Amino acid sequence: MVITQLYTKNETGIKMYNLSGVFDEVMNKPMNDGILTFYTTGDGGACGIDTSDPIMSAAASTLLYDSRAPWLESSLPGKSYVNTDRICVNKCVKIEYKGKSLTVPINNSCPGCPKNHVDLSIPAWMWLEPNYKIGRLFNATLTFMTCPGME
């Protein structure tokens, strides 16, 4: 299943930040030792876009964010400010776990998570593993990528 970004970079009115960041080092390189947890989504998150929409999304390690990326006023309703870091602009993570494949947009950060760990919205977690009492999944394959259709 593929869930796309709520807004394209054109809809936000933001040009992609041109610094090559730490995110580039993991792009399109599958990690077979992925760790999954889940969290409750909410407001703007690390990218400045509502983390509860789309309903399935992911928070990536803060180690993959470039703290030098500026926050700029967007063209979105309310003129909210958005983070122009590469990881916030049309980037997704493909998760393969126990025969299931789910691709979701990255719209938040996971403080304290290593690079091979993503924190999922509850609906994304439930799609991969209906038993939320487990709390942590191991040995997922994670591939960070440009969201399909956003190339």
C-alpha positions in Angstrom: 0.0 0.0 0.0 1.3 3.5 -0.8 0.1 6.6 1.0 1.2 9.9 -0.6 2.1 13.3 0.9 -0.8 15.5 1.7 0.8 18.5 -0.2 3.3 18.7 -3.0 6.2 21.1 -2.8 4.4 23.2 -5.5 1.3 23.4 -3.3 3.3 24.7 -0.4 5.0 27.3 -2.5 8.4 26.2 -1.1 11.5 25.5 -3.1 13.5 22.5 -2.0 16.4 23.4 0.3 19.5 22.9 -1.7 21.9 21.7 0.9 22.7 18.1 0.6 21.9 16.7 4.0 22.4 13.7 6.1 19.1 12.3 4.6 20.9 11.8 1.3 23.2 9.1 2.8 20.2 6.8 3.4 18.1 7.5 0.3 17.3 4.3 -1.6 19.4 2.1 0.5 17.4 -0.6 2.2 18.1 -1.2 5.9 17.2 -4.8 6.9 17.5 -4.1 10.7 14.6 -1.6 10.9 12.9 -0.9 14.2 9.2 0.3 14.3 7.3 1.9 17.1 4.2 4.1 17.1 3.1 7.4 18.4 0.0 9.7 18.6 0.1 12.3 15.8 -0.9 15.9 16.2 -0.1 19.4 15.1 2.8 20.6 12.9 5.5 18.2 13.9 9.1 18.6 12.7 8.0 19.5 9.1 5.3 22.0 10.0 2.6 20.0 8.2 -0.3 18.4 10.2 1.0 15.0 11.3 -2.5 13.6 11.5 -3.2 14.0 7.7 -2.6 11.8 5.9 -3.7 9.3 8.5 -0.8 7.0 7.8 2.6 8.6 8.2 6.1 8.2 9.8 8.5 10.1 12.0 12.1 9.6 11.1 15.2 9.9 13.3 16.3 13.5 14.1 19.7 12.3 13.0 18.3 12.4 9.4 17.3 16.1 9.7 19.5 19.1 8.8 19.2 21.7 11.5 20.4 24.4 9.0 17.3 24.1 6.9 15.2 27.3 7.1 11.5 27.4 8.0 9.6 29.5 5.4 6.1 30.8 5.1 4.1 28.5 2.9 1.2 29.0 0.4 -1.0 26.7 2.5 -4.2 27.9 4.1 -3.2 30.0 7.1 0.3 30.7 5.6 1.9 28.2 8.1 5.6 27.9 8.2 7.1 24.7 6.9 10.6 23.1 7.3 12.4 23.1 4.0 14.8 20.3 5.0 15.1 17.6 2.2 13.4 15.0 4.5 10.3 17.1 4.7 9.8 17.6 1.0 8.1 14.7 -0.7 10.0 12.0 1.2 8.6 8.7 2.2 9.7 5.5 3.9 8.9 2.1 2.4 8.4 -0.5 5.2 8.5 -4.2 4.5 7.4 -6.4 7.4 6.2 -10.0 7.5 5.2 -10.0 3.9 3.5 -6.6 4.0 4.7 -3.5 2.2 3.6 0.0 3.3 5.0 3.3 1.9 4.1 6.4 4.0 5.2 10.0 4.0 7.7 11.4 6.6 6.2 14.4 8.3 7.7 14.3 11.8 10.9 13.5 13.7 11.7 10.8 16.3 14.1 12.2 18.9 16.3 9.5 20.3 15.7 7.1 17.5 18.7 5.7 15.6 18.6 6.1 11.8 17.1 2.6 11.3 14.1 3.4 13.5 10.8 5.0 12.4 7.9 5.9 14.6 4.6 5.3 12.9 1.2 6.9 13.2 -1.2 4.4 14.9 -3.1 3.6 11.7 0.1 2.8 9.9 1.3 0.6 12.7 -2.1 -1.2 12.8 -1.9 -1.9 9.1 1.4 -3.6 9.5 0.8 -5.2 13.0 -2.8 -5.2 14.4 -1.5 -6.1 17.9 -0.5 -2.6 19.3 0.4 -4.2 22.6 3.7 -5.4 21.1 5.0 -1.9 21.2 8.2 -2.4 19.2 8.8 -4.4 16.0 12.2 -5.6 14.8 13.8 -6.7 11.5 11.7 -4.6 9.2 13.2 -3.5 6.0 13.2 0.3 5.7 13.9 2.2 2.5 13.8 6.0 2.5 12.9 7.4 -0.8 11.2 10.2 -2.8 7.4 9.5 -2.5 6.0 7.6 -5.5 4.6 10.0 -8.0 6.6 13.0 -6.6 9.8 12.4 -8.5 
